[in-house]
């Protein structure tokens, strides 16, 4: 059974999140917001170190 993907609903949800997050960013001190962003970015870099494919192999696989 295939699930139906509702593009309009997906777009509405994404826009709702953007509005929610932008209100949050405006409502908290810059130190709180920037600290969370730094932690998030650092976690992306840490996670990238554990990626099983080299950059070359990854790029080769997505070119196919």
PDB file with one MODEL, atoms N, CA, C and O in Angstrom:
MODEL        1
ATOM      1  N   UNK A   1       0.841  -1.175   0.000  1.00  0.00           N
ATOM      2  CA  UNK A   1       0.000   0.000   0.000  1.00  0.00           C
ATOM      3  C   UNK A   1       0.890   1.244   0.000  1.00  0.00           C
ATOM      4  O   UNK A   1       1.753   1.397   0.865  1.00  0.00           O
ATOM      5  N   UNK A   2       0.678   2.112  -0.956  1.00  0.00           N
ATOM      6  CA  UNK A   2       1.474   3.334  -1.040  1.00  0.00           C
ATOM      7  C   UNK A   2       0.831   4.423  -0.202  1.00  0.00           C
ATOM      8  O   UNK A   2      -0.390   4.570  -0.173  1.00  0.00           O
ATOM      9  N   UNK A   3       1.677   5.184   0.479  1.00  0.00           N
ATOM     10  CA  UNK A   3       1.145   6.313   1.224  1.00  0.00           C
ATOM     11  C   UNK A   3       1.069   7.524   0.305  1.00  0.00           C
ATOM     12  O   UNK A   3       1.930   7.726  -0.551  1.00  0.00           O
ATOM     13  N   UNK A   4       0.053   8.305   0.489  1.00  0.00           N
ATOM     14  CA  UNK A   4      -0.119   9.503  -0.309  1.00  0.00           C
ATOM     15  C   UNK A   4       0.672  10.638   0.329  1.00  0.00           C
ATOM     16  O   UNK A   4       0.605  10.854   1.539  1.00  0.00           O
ATOM     17  N   UNK A   5       1.410  11.351  -0.490  1.00  0.00           N
ATOM     18  CA  UNK A   5       2.190  12.473  -0.005  1.00  0.00           C
ATOM     19  C   UNK A   5       1.490  13.751  -0.445  1.00  0.00           C
ATOM     20  O   UNK A   5       1.356  14.014  -1.641  1.00  0.00           O
ATOM     21  N   UNK A   6       1.057  14.523   0.499  1.00  0.00           N
ATOM     22  CA  UNK A   6       0.330  15.755   0.223  1.00  0.00           C
ATOM     23  C   UNK A   6       1.317  16.926   0.203  1.00  0.00           C
ATOM     24  O   UNK A   6       1.747  17.407   1.251  1.00  0.00           O
ATOM     25  N   UNK A   7       1.664  17.371  -0.996  1.00  0.00           N
ATOM     26  CA  UNK A   7       2.653  18.442  -1.139  1.00  0.00           C
ATOM     27  C   UNK A   7       2.194  19.736  -0.485  1.00  0.00           C
ATOM     28  O   UNK A   7       2.989  20.439   0.138  1.00  0.00           O
ATOM     29  N   UNK A   8       0.915  20.049  -0.626  1.00  0.00           N
ATOM     30  CA  UNK A   8       0.405  21.293  -0.039  1.00  0.00           C
ATOM     31  C   UNK A   8       0.466  21.241   1.485  1.00  0.00           C
ATOM     32  O   UNK A   8       0.839  22.219   2.133  1.00  0.00           O
ATOM     33  N   UNK A   9       0.099  20.097   2.048  1.00  0.00           N
ATOM     34  CA  UNK A   9       0.160  19.941   3.502  1.00  0.00           C
ATOM     35  C   UNK A   9       1.605  20.016   3.985  1.00  0.00           C
ATOM     36  O   UNK A   9       1.896  20.636   5.008  1.00  0.00           O
ATOM     37  N   UNK A  10       2.488  19.390   3.250  1.00  0.00           N
ATOM     38  CA  UNK A  10       3.909  19.418   3.607  1.00  0.00           C
ATOM     39  C   UNK A  10       4.433  20.855   3.585  1.00  0.00           C
ATOM     40  O   UNK A  10       5.155  21.264   4.494  1.00  0.00           O
ATOM     41  N   UNK A  11       4.080  21.609   2.572  1.00  0.00           N
ATOM     42  CA  UNK A  11       4.491  23.006   2.477  1.00  0.00           C
ATOM     43  C   UNK A  11       3.931  23.818   3.643  1.00  0.00           C
ATOM     44  O   UNK A  11       4.646  24.627   4.234  1.00  0.00           O
ATOM     45  N   UNK A  12       2.653  23.606   3.977  1.00  0.00           N
ATOM     46  CA  UNK A  12       2.046  24.318   5.117  1.00  0.00           C
ATOM     47  C   UNK A  12       2.790  24.012   6.409  1.00  0.00           C
ATOM     48  O   UNK A  12       3.054  24.912   7.206  1.00  0.00           O
ATOM     49  N   UNK A  13       3.129  22.738   6.618  1.00  0.00           N
ATOM     50  CA  UNK A  13       3.844  22.355   7.838  1.00  0.00           C
ATOM     51  C   UNK A  13       5.224  22.997   7.899  1.00  0.00           C
ATOM     52  O   UNK A  13       5.654  23.464   8.953  1.00  0.00           O
ATOM     53  N   UNK A  14       5.913  23.019   6.766  1.00  0.00           N
ATOM     54  CA  UNK A  14       7.237  23.650   6.729  1.00  0.00           C
ATOM     55  C   UNK A  14       7.140  25.138   7.026  1.00  0.00           C
ATOM     56  O   UNK A  14       7.945  25.680   7.783  1.00  0.00           O
ATOM     57  N   UNK A  15       6.152  25.799   6.428  1.00  0.00           N
ATOM     58  CA  UNK A  15       5.983  27.234   6.671  1.00  0.00           C
ATOM     59  C   UNK A  15       5.588  27.521   8.121  1.00  0.00           C
ATOM     60  O   UNK A  15       6.053  28.496   8.712  1.00  0.00           O
ATOM     61  N   UNK A  16       4.734  26.677   8.690  1.00  0.00           N
ATOM     62  CA  UNK A  16       4.370  26.833  10.107  1.00  0.00           C
ATOM     63  C   UNK A  16       5.598  26.719  10.991  1.00  0.00           C
ATOM     64  O   UNK A  16       5.766  27.497  11.930  1.00  0.00           O
ATOM     65  N   UNK A  17       6.459  25.750  10.694  1.00  0.00           N
ATOM     66  CA  UNK A  17       7.673  25.592  11.484  1.00  0.00           C
ATOM     67  C   UNK A  17       8.575  26.820  11.354  1.00  0.00           C
ATOM     68  O   UNK A  17       9.136  27.289  12.345  1.00  0.00           O
ATOM     69  N   UNK A  18       8.711  27.336  10.143  1.00  0.00           N
ATOM     70  CA  UNK A  18       9.551  28.516   9.927  1.00  0.00           C
ATOM     71  C   UNK A  18       9.025  29.694  10.736  1.00  0.00           C
ATOM     72  O   UNK A  18       9.803  30.411  11.364  1.00  0.00           O
ATOM     73  N   UNK A  19       7.717  29.897  10.726  1.00  0.00           N
ATOM     74  CA  UNK A  19       7.128  30.992  11.503  1.00  0.00           C
ATOM     75  C   UNK A  19       7.327  30.775  13.005  1.00  0.00           C
ATOM     76  O   UNK A  19       7.672  31.704  13.734  1.00  0.00           O
ATOM     77  N   UNK A  20       7.106  29.541  13.456  1.00  0.00           N
ATOM     78  CA  UNK A  20       7.299  29.213  14.863  1.00  0.00           C
ATOM     79  C   UNK A  20       8.746  29.474  15.283  1.00  0.00           C
ATOM     80  O   UNK A  20       9.000  30.103  16.310  1.00  0.00           O
ATOM     81  N   UNK A  21       9.687  28.984  14.479  1.00  0.00           N
ATOM     82  CA  UNK A  21      11.099  29.104  14.837  1.00  0.00           C
ATOM     83  C   UNK A  21      11.565  30.557  14.776  1.00  0.00           C
ATOM     84  O   UNK A  21      12.350  30.984  15.622  1.00  0.00           O
ATOM     85  N   UNK A  22      11.100  31.314  13.802  1.00  0.00           N
ATOM     86  CA  UNK A  22      11.512  32.718  13.719  1.00  0.00           C
ATOM     87  C   UNK A  22      10.984  33.509  14.913  1.00  0.00           C
ATOM     88  O   UNK A  22      11.676  34.392  15.421  1.00  0.00           O
ATOM     89  N   UNK A  23       9.765  33.203  15.370  1.00  0.00           N
ATOM     90  CA  UNK A  23       9.247  33.865  16.578  1.00  0.00           C
ATOM     91  C   UNK A  23      10.102  33.505  17.786  1.00  0.00           C
ATOM     92  O   UNK A  23      10.398  34.358  18.623  1.00  0.00           O
ATOM     93  N   UNK A  24      10.497  32.235  17.872  1.00  0.00           N
ATOM     94  CA  UNK A  24      11.319  31.803  18.997  1.00  0.00           C
ATOM     95  C   UNK A  24      12.665  32.524  18.984  1.00  0.00           C
ATOM     96  O   UNK A  24      13.123  33.007  20.019  1.00  0.00           O
ATOM     97  N   UNK A  25      13.297  32.595  17.811  1.00  0.00           N
ATOM     98  CA  UNK A  25      14.605  33.252  17.698  1.00  0.00           C
ATOM     99  C   UNK A  25      14.507  34.709  18.139  1.00  0.00           C
ATOM    100  O   UNK A  25      15.407  35.222  18.804  1.00  0.00           O
ATOM    101  N   UNK A  26      13.415  35.375  17.768  1.00  0.00           N
ATOM    102  CA  UNK A  26      13.238  36.777  18.140  1.00  0.00           C
ATOM    103  C   UNK A  26      12.947  36.953  19.619  1.00  0.00           C
ATOM    104  O   UNK A  26      13.189  38.025  20.172  1.00  0.00           O
ATOM    105  N   UNK A  27      12.429  35.908  20.273  1.00  0.00           N
ATOM    106  CA  UNK A  27      11.990  36.046  21.664  1.00  0.00           C
ATOM    107  C   UNK A  27      13.051  35.673  22.697  1.00  0.00           C
ATOM    108  O   UNK A  27      12.893  35.994  23.874  1.00  0.00           O
ATOM    109  N   UNK A  28      14.108  35.015  22.291  1.00  0.00           N
ATOM    110  CA  UNK A  28      15.133  34.598  23.261  1.00  0.00           C
ATOM    111  C   UNK A  28      16.377  35.455  23.095  1.00  0.00           C
ATOM    112  O   UNK A  28      16.612  36.010  22.022  1.00  0.00           O
ATOM    113  N   UNK A  29      17.180  35.567  24.157  1.00  0.00           N
ATOM    114  CA  UNK A  29      18.428  36.328  24.041  1.00  0.00           C
ATOM    115  C   UNK A  29      19.349  35.721  22.978  1.00  0.00           C
ATOM    116  O   UNK A  29      19.332  34.513  22.742  1.00  0.00           O
ATOM    117  N   UNK A  30      20.136  36.563  22.355  1.00  0.00           N
ATOM    118  CA  UNK A  30      21.039  36.125  21.299  1.00  0.00           C
ATOM    119  C   UNK A  30      22.000  35.042  21.789  1.00  0.00           C
ATOM    120  O   UNK A  30      22.352  34.138  21.031  1.00  0.00           O
ATOM    121  N   UNK A  31      22.423  35.129  23.049  1.00  0.00           N
ATOM    122  CA  UNK A  31      23.353  34.133  23.590  1.00  0.00           C
ATOM    123  C   UNK A  31      22.745  32.735  23.582  1.00  0.00           C
ATOM    124  O   UNK A  31      23.440  31.757  23.305  1.00  0.00           O
ATOM    125  N   UNK A  32      21.461  32.636  23.882  1.00  0.00           N
ATOM    126  CA  UNK A  32      20.773  31.340  23.909  1.00  0.00           C
ATOM    127  C   UNK A  32      20.667  30.798  22.493  1.00  0.00           C
ATOM    128  O   UNK A  32      21.016  29.648  22.230  1.00  0.00           O
ATOM    129  N   UNK A  33      20.183  31.634  21.586  1.00  0.00           N
ATOM    130  CA  UNK A  33      19.988  31.212  20.205  1.00  0.00           C
ATOM    131  C   UNK A  33      21.310  30.813  19.563  1.00  0.00           C
ATOM    132  O   UNK A  33      21.408  29.752  18.945  1.00  0.00           O
ATOM    133  N   UNK A  34      22.334  31.666  19.709  1.00  0.00           N
ATOM    134  CA  UNK A  34      23.602  31.376  19.038  1.00  0.00           C
ATOM    135  C   UNK A  34      24.288  30.155  19.641  1.00  0.00           C
ATOM    136  O   UNK A  34      24.966  29.418  18.926  1.00  0.00           O
ATOM    137  N   UNK A  35      24.124  29.928  20.951  1.00  0.00           N
ATOM    138  CA  UNK A  35      24.708  28.735  21.577  1.00  0.00           C
ATOM    139  C   UNK A  35      24.072  27.469  21.002  1.00  0.00           C
ATOM    140  O   UNK A  35      24.771  26.501  20.702  1.00  0.00           O
ATOM    141  N   UNK A  36      22.761  27.479  20.850  1.00  0.00           N
ATOM    142  CA  UNK A  36      22.082  26.306  20.283  1.00  0.00           C
ATOM    143  C   UNK A  36      22.520  26.063  18.847  1.00  0.00           C
ATOM    144  O   UNK A  36      22.741  24.918  18.453  1.00  0.00           O
ATOM    145  N   UNK A  37      22.647  27.122  18.066  1.00  0.00           N
ATOM    146  CA  UNK A  37      23.075  26.971  16.680  1.00  0.00           C
ATOM    147  C   UNK A  37      24.492  26.405  16.603  1.00  0.00           C
ATOM    148  O   UNK A  37      24.780  25.545  15.771  1.00  0.00           O
ATOM    149  N   UNK A  38      25.375  26.896  17.481  1.00  0.00           N
ATOM    150  CA  UNK A  38      26.754  26.406  17.500  1.00  0.00           C
ATOM    151  C   UNK A  38      26.789  24.921  17.857  1.00  0.00           C
ATOM    152  O   UNK A  38      27.535  24.155  17.248  1.00  0.00           O
ATOM    153  N   UNK A  39      25.984  24.513  18.844  1.00  0.00           N
ATOM    154  CA  UNK A  39      25.935  23.095  19.227  1.00  0.00           C
ATOM    155  C   UNK A  39      25.419  22.236  18.073  1.00  0.00           C
ATOM    156  O   UNK A  39      25.931  21.145  17.823  1.00  0.00           O
ATOM    157  N   UNK A  40      24.409  22.735  17.381  1.00  0.00           N
ATOM    158  CA  UNK A  40      23.844  21.997  16.253  1.00  0.00           C
ATOM    159  C   UNK A  40      24.871  21.836  15.138  1.00  0.00           C
ATOM    160  O   UNK A  40      25.053  20.738  14.612  1.00  0.00           O
ATOM    161  N   UNK A  41      25.537  22.918  14.778  1.00  0.00           N
ATOM    162  CA  UNK A  41      26.542  22.871  13.710  1.00  0.00           C
ATOM    163  C   UNK A  41      27.700  21.969  14.100  1.00  0.00           C
ATOM    164  O   UNK A  41      28.182  21.187  13.280  1.00  0.00           O
ATOM    165  N   UNK A  42      28.152  22.071  15.352  1.00  0.00           N
ATOM    166  CA  UNK A  42      29.229  21.197  15.819  1.00  0.00           C
ATOM    167  C   UNK A  42      28.823  19.730  15.736  1.00  0.00           C
ATOM    168  O   UNK A  42      29.635  18.877  15.380  1.00  0.00           O
ATOM    169  N   UNK A  43      27.560  19.435  16.065  1.00  0.00           N
ATOM    170  CA  UNK A  43      27.106  18.034  16.001  1.00  0.00           C
ATOM    171  C   UNK A  43      27.083  17.534  14.563  1.00  0.00           C
ATOM    172  O   UNK A  43      27.346  16.357  14.318  1.00  0.00           O
ATOM    173  N   UNK A  44      26.773  18.409  13.608  1.00  0.00           N
ATOM    174  CA  UNK A  44      26.816  18.002  12.203  1.00  0.00           C
ATOM    175  C   UNK A  44      28.242  17.654  11.782  1.00  0.00           C
ATOM    176  O   UNK A  44      28.465  16.662  11.089  1.00  0.00           O
ATOM    177  N   UNK A  45      29.198  18.466  12.201  1.00  0.00           N
ATOM    178  CA  UNK A  45      30.595  18.176  11.879  1.00  0.00           C
ATOM    179  C   UNK A  45      31.057  16.882  12.539  1.00  0.00           C
ATOM    180  O   UNK A  45      31.751  16.079  11.916  1.00  0.00           O
ATOM    181  N   UNK A  46      30.671  16.677  13.805  1.00  0.00           N
ATOM    182  CA  UNK A  46      31.047  15.440  14.498  1.00  0.00           C
ATOM    183  C   UNK A  46      30.449  14.226  13.799  1.00  0.00           C
ATOM    184  O   UNK A  46      31.118  13.207  13.627  1.00  0.00           O
ATOM    185  N   UNK A  47      29.201  14.339  13.403  1.00  0.00           N
ATOM    186  CA  UNK A  47      28.532  13.231  12.736  1.00  0.00           C
ATOM    187  C   UNK A  47      29.176  12.931  11.379  1.00  0.00           C
ATOM    188  O   UNK A  47      29.273  11.772  10.977  1.00  0.00           O
ATOM    189  N   UNK A  48      29.608  13.961  10.688  1.00  0.00           N
ATOM    190  CA  UNK A  48      30.236  13.766   9.382  1.00  0.00           C
ATOM    191  C   UNK A  48      31.522  12.944   9.497  1.00  0.00           C
ATOM    192  O   UNK A  48      31.890  12.232   8.562  1.00  0.00           O
ATOM    193  N   UNK A  49      32.200  13.040  10.633  1.00  0.00           N
ATOM    194  CA  UNK A  49      33.431  12.264  10.841  1.00  0.00           C
ATOM    195  C   UNK A  49      33.132  10.765  10.895  1.00  0.00           C
ATOM    196  O   UNK A  49      33.994   9.944  10.583  1.00  0.00           O
ATOM    197  N   UNK A  50      31.909  10.414  11.293  1.00  0.00           N
ATOM    198  CA  UNK A  50      31.523   9.005  11.420  1.00  0.00           C
ATOM    199  C   UNK A  50      30.888   8.447  10.160  1.00  0.00           C
ATOM    200  O   UNK A  50      30.458   7.293  10.145  1.00  0.00           O
ATOM    201  N   UNK A  51      30.824   9.233   9.120  1.00  0.00           N
ATOM    202  CA  UNK A  51      30.196   8.796   7.871  1.00  0.00           C
ATOM    203  C   UNK A  51      31.036   7.692   7.253  1.00  0.00           C
ATOM    204  O   UNK A  51      32.257   7.814   7.156  1.00  0.00           O
ATOM    205  N   UNK A  52      30.386   6.621   6.836  1.00  0.00           N
ATOM    206  CA  UNK A  52      31.097   5.426   6.384  1.00  0.00           C
ATOM    207  C   UNK A  52      31.776   5.590   5.027  1.00  0.00           C
ATOM    208  O   UNK A  52      32.751   4.895   4.743  1.00  0.00           O
ATOM    209  N   UNK A  53      31.280   6.494   4.186  1.00  0.00           N
ATOM    210  CA  UNK A  53      31.859   6.673   2.859  1.00  0.00           C
ATOM    211  C   UNK A  53      32.808   7.866   2.846  1.00  0.00           C
ATOM    212  O   UNK A  53      32.610   8.853   3.556  1.00  0.00           O
ATOM    213  N   UNK A  54      33.835   7.748   2.025  1.00  0.00           N
ATOM    214  CA  UNK A  54      34.686   8.913   1.807  1.00  0.00           C
ATOM    215  C   UNK A  54      33.914   9.905   0.950  1.00  0.00           C
ATOM    216  O   UNK A  54      32.916   9.545   0.327  1.00  0.00           O
ATOM    217  N   UNK A  55      34.363  11.124   0.918  1.00  0.00           N
ATOM    218  CA  UNK A  55      33.700  12.143   0.108  1.00  0.00           C
ATOM    219  C   UNK A  55      33.683  11.736  -1.361  1.00  0.00           C
ATOM    220  O   UNK A  55      32.691  11.946  -2.059  1.00  0.00           O
ATOM    221  N   UNK A  56      34.773  11.159  -1.820  1.00  0.00           N
ATOM    222  CA  UNK A  56      34.854  10.747  -3.221  1.00  0.00           C
ATOM    223  C   UNK A  56      33.840   9.648  -3.547  1.00  0.00           C
ATOM    224  O   UNK A  56      33.151   9.714  -4.565  1.00  0.00           O
ATOM    225  N   UNK A  57      33.755   8.640  -2.678  1.00  0.00           N
ATOM    226  CA  UNK A  57      32.804   7.550  -2.904  1.00  0.00           C
ATOM    227  C   UNK A  57      31.370   8.050  -2.842  1.00  0.00           C
ATOM    228  O   UNK A  57      30.523   7.622  -3.626  1.00  0.00           O
ATOM    229  N   UNK A  58      31.099   8.946  -1.919  1.00  0.00           N
ATOM    230  CA  UNK A  58      29.743   9.496  -1.799  1.00  0.00           C
ATOM    231  C   UNK A  58      29.363  10.250  -3.074  1.00  0.00           C
ATOM    232  O   UNK A  58      28.285  10.034  -3.629  1.00  0.00           O
ATOM    233  N   UNK A  59      30.238  11.125  -3.531  1.00  0.00           N
ATOM    234  CA  UNK A  59      29.955  11.900  -4.728  1.00  0.00           C
ATOM    235  C   UNK A  59      29.787  11.013  -5.960  1.00  0.00           C
ATOM    236  O   UNK A  59      28.948  11.272  -6.822  1.00  0.00           O
ATOM    237  N   UNK A  60      30.601   9.964  -6.021  1.00  0.00           N
ATOM    238  CA  UNK A  60      30.484   9.023  -7.138  1.00  0.00           C
ATOM    239  C   UNK A  60      29.128   8.318  -7.098  1.00  0.00           C
ATOM    240  O   UNK A  60      28.513   8.099  -8.142  1.00  0.00           O
ATOM    241  N   UNK A  61      28.663   7.965  -5.911  1.00  0.00           N
ATOM    242  CA  UNK A  61      27.384   7.237  -5.793  1.00  0.00           C
ATOM    243  C   UNK A  61      26.190   8.119  -6.149  1.00  0.00           C
ATOM    244  O   UNK A  61      25.209   7.622  -6.702  1.00  0.00           O
ATOM    245  N   UNK A  62      26.250   9.403  -5.848  1.00  0.00           N
ATOM    246  CA  UNK A  62      25.086  10.247  -6.163  1.00  0.00           C
ATOM    247  C   UNK A  62      25.081  10.695  -7.614  1.00  0.00           C
ATOM    248  O   UNK A  62      24.053  11.153  -8.113  1.00  0.00           O
ATOM    249  N   UNK A  63      26.207  10.571  -8.296  1.00  0.00           N
ATOM    250  CA  UNK A  63      26.257  10.913  -9.712  1.00  0.00           C
ATOM    251  C   UNK A  63      25.565   9.873 -10.576  1.00  0.00           C
ATOM    252  O   UNK A  63      25.195  10.166 -11.713  1.00  0.00           O
ATOM    253  N   UNK A  64      25.384   8.675 -10.062  1.00  0.00           N
ATOM    254  CA  UNK A  64      24.785   7.584 -10.838  1.00  0.00           C
ATOM    255  C   UNK A  64      23.310   7.789 -11.034  1.00  0.00           C
ATOM    256  O   UNK A  64      22.650   6.964 -11.665  1.00  0.00           O
TER     257      UNK A  64
ENDMDL
END
